Amino acid sequence: MKLTVGCHLSTTGGYLAMGKTAKSIDATTFQFFTRNPRGSSRKIPSLTDVEALVRFMEENGIEKPLAHAPYTYNPCAMDEGIRTYTTENMREDLIFLHAIPGAMYNFHPGCHVGAGAEAGIAKTAALLREILPDSANVRITVETMAGKGTEIGRSFEEIRQILDLAENHPNLGVCLDTCHVSDGGYDVAGDLDGVLAEFDRIIGLNRLFAIHLNDSKNPLGAHKDRHEKLGLGYLGEEAFARIVTHPKLRHLPFYLETPNELDGYASEIRLLRRFADNK
């Protein structure tokens, strides 16, 4: 069984270097931040470097890289300065990603900071309506959240509302994070079929574009969002075997965000490939 799997990589060494690193650990995809994840700076990549990455990907069977928006963005901010910053930078990120065929763009839907989930959902959807015309062939994924603090996107219903208010644009879908949904109360470890049936009923599996593979340091429904290495948390190794081989999921790209260095990611990719090869 073909498995499209990779991990989060740094852009510090350049874009071509990311592709080479992915290949070195037998990854067939990868994730990266579009800019400093906890700041506002962005090193403008050279066109030559990006073009070299695209050629390397084509030659080595690497596909569907997932660009992750920085944590400093807040799409549902009530503060107009933060909102303008987020909108302009997300639009700039999307325009850049046109240069990488097959790239997708993932973002956290934001925190309403006391304004209420309904107001936050409306703000995030309004921002999406502004930037979606710039998405061209880039798919955008709303990430499922654990529900800590005033996060929106803590339930499939809230994600559905965002998609509806963003007019169900064909480029707009969901990235399901296994740690987040478990912390949010969805039993992906014990009742994967039930969770997928609920997702399909509320959102539609046709809108599921990507999966973040993370174990959780916290039990089901904790609403805390602390990632753990595969098999060392509350989800357990067998849960990930079921996820990557599930007939409704195995065609999707999987991205590891576990607390690992490169050798740890390589080990987890080997583990996931063993699961897939045994099917």
Summary of the structure (lengths in Angstrom):
residues: 279
radius of gyration: 17.7
end to end distance: 6.6
largest distance: 52.1
contacts: 979
relative contact order: 0.14
helix: 41%
strand: 15%
